[in-house]
Amino acid sequence: MAKMMMINKTLLLTYSYLLIYILLSSGVILYNKWVLSPKYFNFPLPITLTMIHMGFSGFVAFLLIRVFKVVSPVKMTFEIYVTCVVPISAFFASSLWFGNTAYLHISVAFIQMLKALMPVATFIMAVVCGTDKARCDVFMNMLLVSVGVVVSSYGEINFNVIGTVYQVTGIFAEALRLVLTQVLLQKKGLTLNPVTSLYYIAPCSFVFLSLPWYVLEKPNIEVSQIQFNFWIFFSNALCALALNFSIFLVIGRTGAVTIRVAGVLKDWILIALSTVIFPESTITGLNIIGYAIALCGVVMYNYIKIKDVKATQPITDSLPDRITKDWKAKSSSDGESPRGIELIDEEAPLITSRLSHIGRTQLGTHTAV
């Protein structure tokens, strides 16, 4: 009886983390849209908002590592920082910049539909960088996803070329960052948890963002016309930071199937919520059909990749088995991510690990964003 109660308690905690992740991820996206949209809070400065997130995240990470010493820093040499952290930060900053700018031009619902292209972009970048091989079965899935996104775009009432280009560019920048993380950091055996990721990458991304900010936004800032509410920006940055930590908790407690179901559920919830909160986000039948086609391709792609992982790695324990082992060890979690799977959320993609890119999908840019 005590064993069953422990298992039920652990399952309840696990699904509570999943719920928190879904709420935070959806909340950050909707919050950003509300802040940036000229129709609502009217702070149409996406680079500035992203820099606020990066600055806040880096500051919190500094406090946790250097002041309170809650987390120990990793052994970071100058050579690793220049050859690994700098290029990864550059593409991370780019994905945030382009992804946030898209909020100014297209709806949240349409942005989520475009994000179905994430596995396509990741696969293309992986093949180009030599970390994956071109395969016919995967190519057919990618083609299905692409067709679905095209159909969804054709059905978009308020289609905007500029916003679409920004979002797709951001997706490919994020995909390249994911591949570079594997090629550069993982080959050097460097593992970054959420806090150390923020500590090393956020300040560097802040510097990269300052360049386009100086050219594109600084000249247009007129203090008399720009609202700045401390509590709005503080809570917005805090939510993005909390999302990072919720992802870290989720990947330590769930398996591949659970993560993907949560991601798909989150996307549908977000699309529905966006149409309620932002009335201008009208969804057509063609939108839904196209997105459904794209999701079919994504699900098939995930199935193939998970099957590949199981074929090349020892079979991992199921969630109940791991819970039982955790109970026997008197520990609620081993703190490790599911093997072969990395949870990537576009609103908080700083989580890096020892894991292969083959389990990545569009779950979920932006700790910031």
N, C-alpha and C positions, 0 to 999 in steps of 0.2 A: 504493500500500500504506500509506504513511504517512497519507494522507488517510482511508482506511478505518479505520485504527487509531484516529485521532483521533475520528472519528464514533462508533465503537463505545465508546470511552472516555467520550465525552460522554453517549451513551445510557445507559450503565451508571451514570454519576453521576446522571443525571436520575431513573432508576427507583430508585436508592438513596434519593434525596430523598423520592420518593413513599412508599417503604417506611417511612422514618423518620417521615414525616407520619402514616401510618396507625397505626403503633405508638404514637406519642406521643399522638395524639388518642384512641385507644382506651384507652391507659394512664391518661391524665388522668381520663377519665370513670370508669373502674373504681376508680382510686385515691380519687377523691372519694367515691364510693359507700361504699367500705370505711371511710374516715375518719369519715363522717357517720353511718353505720348504727349503731343501738344494739346490733345483734347482733355487731358486729365491734370496731372501735376505740372506738366509742361516744363520739363528739364531736358530739352532735346540735345544733350551733350553726352553721347554714349561713351566716348573715351574718358571724359572726366569722371563719369560714374564708375567705370571700370578701374580707373586709377585710385578712386576712393576705396574700392573693394580690396585692391592689391595692397595699398598702404595699410589699411586696417588689419588685413590678414597677416601681413609681414610683421606688424607691430605686436600682435597677439602671440605669434610664433616666437618672436624674440623674447617676450616676457616669459613664456613657458620654458624656453630652453636656457636662456642666459641669466634671467633674474630668479625665477622660482625653481629652475632646474627640475621641472617635472619630467622632461624628456631629454635624453642625451643626444648631442649632435653626432652626426656620422663623420667618419674620417674623410674630409673633403680636401683634396689637394688642388692647387692652382690649375694644374694641367687638366684635371677632371672637370673643374668648374668651367674653364674656358671652352673645352672641346665637347662637353656634354650639357651642362646646365644652361649655358648661354644660348646655344641653338634651340634647345627645347623651350626655353623661356620666350625666345623670339616668336616661334610658331604658336605658343600658347597665347601670347599677347595678341597676335594676329587673329587667332580664332575668336578671342573675346571681343576684340575691336569690331570685326566684321559681323559677328553674331549679334552683338548688342545694337549695332547700327541698323540691322534689319528690322528691329522693332519699330523704327521710325516710319517704315514704309509698308510693311505687310502685317497681317494679323497673327496672333499667337497660334491659332488653329492651323493656319497655312504653314507657319514656321515648323510646327510639330510634324506636319505631313512631309515637308522637305527633309526633315532630319532622318526620315527613313533611308535616305541616301548614305548615311554614315557607314554601314557595312560595305557599300559599294566603293566609297572613297578609301576606306581602310584597306580593302582588298587590292585596289589599284596601286596604292602607295606601297603596300607590302611587296607586290610583284615587282614594281619599279626598283625598290631598294634591295630586292633579292632575298627577303625574309619569308616569302611564300612563293609557290609555284602556280602558274596559270593552269587551271583545271576546267574541263568542259562542264562538269556538274555545277561547280561554283559559278562559272560564267553564266550559265542559264539562269541561276537564281538571281544574279546581279542584273541580268537583262529583265527579269520579271519585276524586280524592285524598281528599276528605271522606268519601265513602261507604266507601272502604277503611279509613280510620281508625276510623269508626264500627263497622264489622264487626270490626276488630281489637280495639276496646275491648269489644265485646259478648262476645268470646271470652276476655277476660282473666279468669283465675280469681280473682286477688287485686285486683280492681278497687277503686280508692279514689277517691271523689269529690274529696276535698280535694287529694290529690296531683295528680290530673288537672287540676283548676282551676289549681293553681299552675303546672304545666308549660305549659298552653295560654296562660295569662296571660304567662308568661315569653317564649313564642314570639312573641306579638303585640307585646310590648315591644321585643324584638330586631328585629322587622320594622319597627317605627316608627323605631328607631334607624338602620336601614339607609337608609330613605327620607330621614330627616332629614340623614344624611351626604351624600346626593346633593344635596338641596335647599339645605342651608346651606353645607357646606364646599366642595363642588365648584363651586357657582356663584360662590364668592368666589375660585376658583382656588387653593385651599389643598390641598396634597398632603402627607399624613402617612405616613411609613414606619413600620415596627413600633416603632422606638425613640422617635420623636417622638410617635407615638400614645400610647404608655405614659407618656411624659413629661408630656403635657398632660392626658390623659383619666383616667389612673389616680388621681392625687391628688384630682381633683374627684369621681370616683366614690366614693373612700374617704370623703369628707365626706358625700356623700349617703347612703351606707350607714350612717354613724355615727348618723343620726337614728333609723331603725327599730331599729338595734342597741341604742340607749339605752333605747328603750321596750319592746322585745320580749325581748331576750336578757340585757341587763345585770342586770335584777332576778332572773333565774333562775339566774345563774351562782353555783355554790357550789364554791369552789376545791377542797374536799376530795373532790368527786365528779367533777371534770373532769380527764381526763388531758391532759397537755401534754408531748409529746415533741418537743424541738427538731428532731431529725433527721427526724422524720416530716413536720412542717410545712415544714421547709426544703426537703426533697426534693420534696414535693408542689408547692410554689410554683415550684421550679426547673423541674419538668417542664412546668408550665403556661407558664412563660416560654419554654422551649425550643420548645414547640409554636408560639408566635407566630413565631419565627424560621424554623422549618421551613416554615410556610405561606408566608412571604416567599420562601424558596428555591424552593418548588414553583410558585408563580404566575409566577415568572420563567423557568421552563423547560418548562412543559407547555402543551398546548392545551386547548380546552374539553372535547373528548370524553374525553381522558385524565383530566382532573380529575374529571369526573362518574363515570367508571368506578371511579376510586379511591374516591370518596365512597360509592358504592353498595356496593363491596366492603368498605369499612371498616364500614359499618352492619351488614352481614350477619355479618362476623367478630365485631363487638362483641356482637351479639345472641347468637351461639353461645358466645362466651367468658363472657358474663355468666351463662349457665345452668350453666356448669361451675364458675365461681368462687363464685357465689352460688346454692346449690341451691334456695333458695326462689323463684328466678326461673323458674317453670314456664311453658313455652310450649305453647299448644294449637294444634291444626290450624287453628282459626278465626283465631287470631292471625296465623299465617303467610299464610293466604288473604287476610285483610284487608290485611296489610302489602304483599303482592304486588300487590293491586289499587291501593293507594295509590302504589306505586313505578311502576306503569304510567302513572298520571296524571302523576307527576313527570317521567318520561322523555319523555313526549309534550310536556309543558310546556317542558322544556329544549330539545327539538328545535325547537319553534315559535320560542322566543326566540333560539336560535342562528341560525336561518334569517332572522329579522328583522334581526339584527346584520349578517349577510352581505349582506343586501339594501340596507342603509343605509350601510355602510362599505366601504372598499376591501378586497378579499380579502387576508387575512393569509397569511403564509407558513406552510406546514406545519412540523411539528417537524423533519423531516429537512432541509428547506430552510433553516430557521433555524440548524440545527446546522452546515450547510455554510458559511453566511455567517459564523457565529461562528468557524469554523475558519479561514476566509480572513482574518478580521480579527484572528486570533490572540487571540480572547477566548472564554471558555467560556460567557458569557451576556451579553446586553445589559442585564439588570437590569430590564426593563420587564415589566409584566403583559400577558397576552394581551388584545388589544383586545376590548372588549365583555364581558369576563368578570372577575368578582371572586370569588375563592375565599373562602367564608365558612364557618368552622367554629364550631360552637356553643360549643366549649370555649375558643376564642381569637378572638373576633370583633373585635379592635381594629384589624385591618388595614383601612386606608382608602386609596383611590386616586382617580385621575382617571376611573375607569371608570363606565359606566352601570349602573344596578341591573338591567337586563333580563337579564343573564346570571346573576343570583344564584339560588342554590338552597339546599337544606337541607344542603349538604355539611358535612357535618360535623354556651354562652354562657360562654364564661367564660375569659378568660385566667386566667382565673381560675377557671374553675370546672370 
